[in-house]
């Protein structure tokens, strides 16, 4: 069924592992991550690029993986939520989310963590306003963002050290 | 006798009452949660629903042949087939509303935009979507009705011919003597119309399921994010002829629900039928645009001809009004909402004389589901708007008017005019705290300053006081339909000691972020003298291995009472069994045994101790030692918590409809731009009372979430339909779900008034009472000129506020002096 003309070779590093494969032209990055690589931590919450549940890092930049084709990450490095921490541990940011009750249903959490990780890389000591701006593309329907903002700010000191 | 190291002494400080970090978080933070779309089955096919583009249309014909010829398409399903394979769902309403025929796909007619009219299963997600486009449907568009009040007129288009009109239910609730009150009041305030708008709490995870109908066993395995599977089973089972034990529901992590995922059983039915037809598991994940158009919406309600008798000292005697609740195209959970509002008939006030003529109508819009604060937040907003308008029109101080009319701390337990019992609370103290958090006096000074200095900005100060009634008495369903065999409530839990002495808990609930694993562990840990980290609470729900009753699920602000009540009962049963076994092992009296640190021991004799593993060994693998005792203990303890309810009186519509009443008092300060109407929240405070606080940070998280839903709905989130039934903003691009930038910081405080009625003093509290809707409307009103615009809608965009700032002339509020 798949037309060979629509298949593209892709070499991409995901969470440190190199994958050399082919993708159909229409395959979204988020579907490649979830369905092909089986990394189910990256979620889908809308069809329009608004909710941010699918946010991953592409070459270090927070990117909505539903707004990008898998073919576009050829040669890039992608980090998903699964790649943020070591197998057994939590990052300082993840620990802060637990300490400050910044997780309820957990569906937005991977995307929020990825966006916040990128923020803290860029700005080790963000103001509340900066945190809110960095997360404006990540919808959360459970927490009212109050504890997410608190957790990111609490983690900031640790990350900046 | 062996002994284990014990870190926690039996006399340790209780875990209940502490902000124990959540047990659920680790997997969710590492991307290891298991949400429904993460579940795959071997040989699954992807399902896509073809949906009606019309708000109201007769389906002339459906031709699936072009889709079926496509390579990779496994099966199609149409309404015509469904009508042969499914009985219409059970209806809660009595006739004529109950005569409505509801199926999992549209049969004969489509009644709202987005209604599924056919399904197709194919090898891939994209193929299924492409194939759906090849299904040819001929429609004959019909005139639509989208106004919930006009829908009741005899000359409007009728959705369901079998009912004969669009009125699904009507009833009059009459308490006290409203005629006397209106006659004898010093003033009567009349309000023409108030309107509570349609919105949705829109969980971030859309509905999803993998459903497999096993032809060999007849078991229908349903992996889904439905949040009330036993309710779903009671609708699905009879409709498709599958007995309960063969409807196998499974869920683990659910990405929010807020009530919207209660009525997804229609989709689960369609998936079951197409799975049976294709002989394959049916995998379906809703797109956001499908979710917004065709999952469930919150109820829209219009209040008409409102009359409010008020005495000169500010005592509000009650109200009379007509309510028109717009249920959308099908009833599903409705018309339960037509009675559920009566749990809070007088709101937080001592109103005595109440008359409500309540009508539930059907319109060409998405069917409603029990959205967070279901049916009560509409009514609570109505009452707060009335109180605010009474203050404004009769020149009472809005703070003092509330204080005067609140149920007072000494009134509890307070019996309402319809015999509900408010268990405990302290509203005046909550109001004090809320006002202190926003520096009320300072805000009033700023308001006066901006008025006097010619600023183009205005300050408004708002208050909202609401209730969150929890633990329903399902007997109230009989008030809408006396024929229904429902009453009471309950929840089940199972606590066991496993083979190596581990404690494991299974709940009847289906959490979607409410931290049940954590709070159940705290509760059980206290009873068995353990650390919550060592109490295993099984994640998610599985109807084969979890215990449940017909009321099970996660909805309607009740877990802290019913779910934890069940966990308490089961853990106490296990504690007694452990003691009985320990008494035999340690050759002591049962009364001498104490439990803690993972062991049982003889009080005052630390040498005589048996660890839980020893207890487990005796029961599971060494029972000859126990003799006959082995026949009476299992270390597997099931308990059903049942709140003490009686059946309400259906004639007078009186009875205790809910067990607990959490309360909320919110206050805020807004700044309004006169040139644009933009509302900026400068300060926001939420004070909460929910009985004994099991886990303060979890409670605070629920307060934050409910507040965000309310602020979002008040300022940003509204579902708009055109007159012909087109949903105009059916995705997150057009429906502005509140963001981190929109959301203000929330200051919180609490009052703790333990419930005398619940097993642990706690109250259900997750829904909140929609206080932000009242608070923001109150604040916007406060910023408007005397005699000018009147806030009559829950939803106020910048444009609406801009118009209110300029409103002159006819006003929808009148004061009749006696």
Interface residues (C-beta under 8 A of the other chain):
Chain A: X1 X26 X31 X34 X39 X40 X41 X42 X43 X44 X45 X46 X47 X48 X49 X50 X51 X53 X80 X81 X82 X84 X85 X90 X94 X97 X98 X99 X101 X103 X104 X105 X106 X107 X108 X109 X110 X113 X128 X131 X132 X133 X135 X136 X137 X138 X139 X140 X141 X142 X143 X144 X145 X146 X147 X148 X149
Chain B: X19 X21 X22 X24 X25 X26 X27 X28 X29 X30 X31 X32 X33 X34 X35 X37 X38 X71 X72 X123 X125 X126 X127 X201 X202 X203 X204 X205 X206 X253 X254 X255 X256 X258 X285 X287 X288 X289 X512 X513 X514 X515 X697 X698 X700 X701 X704 X705 X707 X708 X709 X731 X732 X733 X737 X739 X740 X741 X743 X745 X746
